Amino acid sequence: MAGHAERARKHPAHNKAQTTGTKTFLALHFLAMSESTTRRIVYRVLGIDPAAAGPTGYGIVESDGRNCRMVHYGALRVADKLRKGSVGAVLEAVHTLICGLLRDFSPDALAVESIFSALNVKTALSLAEVRGVVLLAAAQHGVTVHSYAPRLIKASVAGYGNADKQHVQVMVRAMLGMAEIPEPADAADALAVALCHMQHEQFRARFELPPTVPVGSSRLVPGRIARRASSAMAARFQPPR
């Protein structure tokens, strides 16, 4: 003990470094524990705004039960030359995009805009093909899919179902506390889709409503797994007591 005290007196810098190192380790360990705990209660949604001809928007939003924040967003543009050269080029690009997002960000659910009934047949069929690719990617990664009508999405975010794209962009920015208006509008629409599902799940969990049936849930997720996922989802949105 005397020898240790003597070495400490002779090398105060070394002794201070050891103390600082211990404090740093404890701080990092506590931070890691805090981050791990935070990740367990966060609910993350990938929103998709499919397009028949234009860009396909995507946006990822997460919530801790109190606040929502934007994680990632953008829009996929397929070059006209590639689009004209191959019939399936757009579908392949969308599938690659969705698989990459599911793999990199591990969302708990995927929300997609449903087909607008007023579209002409050709546009509706093209949009259905893109939606099919989205559903396929989600099924391959075991992620449940929820579909929402365009008017419901706009009403959830902007307050009424006939809101224009600029209004949706402004409201998405405000709801997510973003520094800038999300561009392009397709990406903002995708964030709105994710927010719509987030609000729906928060409302359902708060009032203990029965879980919604995901799109193709009988094929995407077995019933027992779906029930467990629903229970976990509700636990994350329980209001603080």
C-alpha positions in Angstrom: 0.0 0.0 0.0 2.8 2.4 0.9 4.5 1.6 -2.4 1.3 2.3 -4.3 0.8 5.6 -2.5 4.5 6.5 -3.1 4.1 5.8 -6.9 0.9 7.9 -6.9 2.8 10.8 -5.4 5.6 10.4 -7.8 3.3 10.1 -10.8 0.3 12.3 -10.2 -0.5 12.6 -13.9 -0.6 8.9 -14.3 -2.9 8.5 -11.3 -5.1 11.3 -12.6 -5.3 9.6 -16.0 -6.4 6.3 -14.4 -9.1 8.2 -12.5 -10.2 10.0 -15.6 -10.2 6.8 -17.6 -12.4 5.1 -15.0 -14.9 8.0 -15.1 -14.9 8.0 -18.9 -15.6 4.2 -19.0 -18.4 4.6 -16.5 -19.9 7.5 -18.5 -19.6 5.6 -21.7 -21.1 2.5 -20.1 -24.0 4.5 -18.7 -24.5 6.2 -22.1 -24.6 2.8 -23.8 -27.2 1.6 -21.4 -29.2 4.8 -21.9 -29.1 4.4 -25.7 -30.1 0.7 -25.5 -33.0 1.6 -23.2 -34.1 4.3 -25.6 -34.0 2.1 -28.6 -36.2 -0.5 -26.9 -39.1 2.0 -26.5 -38.9 3.7 -29.9 -41.4 2.8 -32.6 -40.2 3.3 -36.2 -42.4 3.5 -39.3 -41.3 3.5 -43.0 -43.8 5.5 -45.1 -44.0 4.9 -48.8 -45.7 7.1 -51.4 -45.8 4.9 -54.6 -46.0 6.5 -58.0 -47.1 5.2 -61.3 -44.9 7.5 -63.4 -43.2 10.0 -61.1 -40.8 9.6 -58.2 -41.6 7.1 -55.4 -41.3 8.9 -52.1 -40.0 7.3 -48.9 -39.8 8.6 -45.3 -38.9 7.1 -41.9 -40.4 8.5 -38.7 -39.9 7.3 -35.2 -41.6 8.1 -31.9 -40.8 7.5 -28.2 -44.5 7.8 -27.3 -44.2 11.6 -26.7 -42.4 13.1 -29.7 -42.0 12.2 -33.3 -38.8 12.8 -35.3 -37.7 12.4 -38.9 -35.0 9.7 -39.4 -34.6 9.7 -43.2 -36.4 10.7 -46.3 -36.1 11.0 -50.0 -37.5 10.1 -53.4 -36.5 7.5 -56.0 -36.3 8.9 -59.6 -35.8 6.4 -62.4 -34.2 7.8 -65.6 -36.5 8.1 -68.5 -34.0 6.2 -70.7 -34.0 3.3 -68.2 -37.7 3.4 -67.8 -38.3 3.2 -71.6 -35.6 0.5 -72.1 -37.1 -2.0 -69.7 -40.6 -2.6 -68.6 -39.6 -3.9 -65.2 -36.8 -1.4 -64.5 -38.9 0.8 -62.2 -40.2 -2.2 -60.3 -36.7 -3.5 -59.8 -35.4 -0.1 -58.6 -38.3 0.2 -56.1 -37.8 -3.3 -54.8 -34.1 -2.6 -54.3 -34.8 0.7 -52.6 -37.4 -0.8 -50.2 -35.2 -3.8 -49.3 -32.3 -1.4 -48.6 -34.4 0.8 -46.3 -35.8 -2.2 -44.4 -32.3 -3.6 -44.0 -30.6 -0.4 -43.0 -33.3 1.2 -40.7 -35.2 -1.9 -39.4 -38.7 -0.2 -39.1 -41.4 -1.8 -37.0 -44.0 -1.3 -39.7 -44.4 -0.1 -43.2 -47.2 2.3 -44.2 -48.2 2.8 -47.8 -50.7 5.0 -49.6 -53.6 3.1 -51.1 -54.7 3.4 -54.7 -57.0 6.4 -55.4 -60.3 5.1 -56.8 -60.7 8.0 -59.2 -57.6 7.1 -61.2 -58.0 5.8 -64.7 -57.5 2.1 -65.3 -54.0 2.3 -66.8 -52.6 4.5 -64.0 -54.3 2.4 -61.4 -52.7 -0.8 -62.8 -49.3 0.8 -62.9 -49.6 2.0 -59.3 -50.8 -1.4 -58.2 -47.6 -3.0 -59.7 -45.5 -0.6 -57.6 -47.5 -1.3 -54.5 -47.1 -5.0 -55.2 -43.3 -4.7 -55.2 -43.5 -2.8 -51.9 -45.6 -5.5 -50.3 -43.2 -8.2 -51.6 -40.2 -6.5 -50.1 -42.0 -6.1 -46.8 -43.0 -9.8 -46.8 -39.4 -10.8 -47.5 -38.2 -8.9 -44.5 -41.1 -9.9 -42.2 -42.4 -6.4 -41.8 -46.2 -5.7 -41.5 -47.8 -3.4 -44.0 -50.6 -0.9 -43.3 -52.5 0.9 -46.1 -54.2 4.3 -45.8 -56.3 6.3 -48.2 -54.8 9.5 -49.6 -57.6 11.7 -48.0 -57.2 10.0 -44.6 -53.4 10.8 -44.7 -54.0 14.4 -45.6 -56.7 14.7 -43.0 -54.4 13.3 -40.3 -51.6 15.7 -41.1 -53.1 18.8 -42.6 -56.6 18.7 -41.0 -58.6 18.1 -44.1 -58.6 15.6 -46.9 -58.3 18.0 -49.9 -55.1 19.7 -48.7 -52.6 20.5 -51.4 -49.0 19.3 -51.5 -47.6 22.6 -50.2 -49.9 22.5 -47.2 -48.9 18.9 -46.5 -45.2 19.8 -46.7 -45.6 22.7 -44.2 -47.5 20.6 -41.7 -45.1 17.7 -42.0 -42.2 20.1 -41.2 -44.1 21.5 -38.2 -45.1 18.1 -36.8 -41.5 16.7 -37.1 -39.8 19.9 -36.0 -37.7 19.9 -39.2 -35.5 22.9 -39.9 -36.5 22.9 -43.6 -39.6 22.0 -45.7 -39.0 18.4 -46.9 -38.4 18.2 -50.6 -39.4 16.9 -53.0 -43.2 16.8 -52.3 -43.2 13.0 -52.9 -40.8 12.6 -49.9 -43.1 14.9 -47.8 -46.1 12.7 -48.8 -44.2 9.6 -47.6 -43.4 11.2 -44.3 -47.1 12.1 -44.0 -48.0 8.4 -44.6 -45.7 7.4 -41.8 -47.2 10.1 -39.5 -50.7 8.9 -40.3 -49.9 5.4 -39.2 -48.1 6.7 -36.1 -51.1 8.7 -35.1 -53.4 5.8 -35.7 -51.4 3.5 -33.5 -51.0 6.0 -30.7 -54.8 6.5 -30.8 -55.5 2.8 -30.8 -53.1 2.1 -27.9 -54.4 5.0 -25.8 -58.0 3.9 -26.0 -57.1 0.2 -26.0 -58.8 -0.4 -29.3 -58.4 -3.8 -31.1 -55.4 -4.0 -33.5 -55.9 -3.2 -37.1 -55.5 -6.0 -39.7 -52.3 -5.3 -41.7 -52.4 -5.6 -45.5 -52.1 -9.3 -46.3 -51.4 -10.1 -42.6 -52.4 -13.7 -43.0 -49.5 -14.1 -45.4 -47.0 -11.6 -44.1 -47.0 -12.5 -40.4 -48.5 -15.6 -38.7 -51.3 -14.8 -36.3 -49.3 -15.5 -33.1 -46.4 -13.3 -34.2 -48.9 -10.6 -35.3 -50.5 -10.6 -31.8 -47.2 -10.4 -30.1 -46.1 -7.5 -32.4 -49.4 -5.7 -31.7 -49.0 -6.1 -27.9 -45.4 -4.8 -28.1 -46.6 -1.9 -30.2 -49.3 -1.0 -27.7 -46.8 -1.1 -24.8 -44.6 1.5 -26.6 -47.4 3.9 -26.9 -48.8 3.6 -23.4 -49.1 7.1 -21.9 -47.0 7.8 -18.8 -48.7 7.2 -15.5 
